[in-house]
């Protein structure tokens, strides 16, 4: 009985980690895109003063 409980816990843990990893990857992607957008904005501000 105790063994079946531990197996059940491991299955639940493995199942619940996948959405968390997907959310973490989404935020990493969002942060990367945001930082790239900030860099592009800084570059465009430097060049937009010329005209």
C-alpha positions in Angstrom: 0.0 0.0 0.0 2.8 2.4 0.9 4.6 1.6 -2.3 1.6 2.4 -4.5 1.2 5.7 -2.8 4.8 6.7 -3.5 4.4 5.7 -7.2 1.2 7.7 -7.4 3.1 10.7 -6.0 5.9 10.4 -8.5 3.4 10.3 -11.4 1.6 13.4 -10.2 4.8 15.3 -9.7 6.0 14.4 -13.2 2.7 15.5 -14.7 2.5 18.8 -12.8 6.0 19.8 -13.7 5.4 19.9 -17.4 3.1 23.0 -17.4 5.4 24.8 -15.0 8.4 24.2 -17.3 6.3 25.4 -20.3 5.3 28.6 -18.4 8.9 29.1 -17.4 10.1 28.7 -21.0 7.3 31.2 -22.1 8.5 33.8 -19.6 12.2 33.3 -20.6 11.1 33.8 -24.3 9.1 36.9 -23.4 12.0 38.4 -21.4 14.4 37.7 -24.3 12.1 39.3 -26.8 11.6 42.3 -24.5 15.3 42.8 -24.0 15.9 42.6 -27.7 13.1 45.1 -28.3 14.8 47.5 -25.8 18.1 47.2 -27.7 16.4 47.8 -31.0 14.6 50.8 -29.5 17.9 52.3 -28.3 19.5 51.8 -31.7 16.5 53.4 -33.5 16.6 56.4 -31.1 20.2 57.0 -32.0 19.6 56.9 -35.7 16.3 58.8 -35.7 18.0 61.9 -34.4 19.9 62.2 -37.7 16.9 63.0 -39.9 
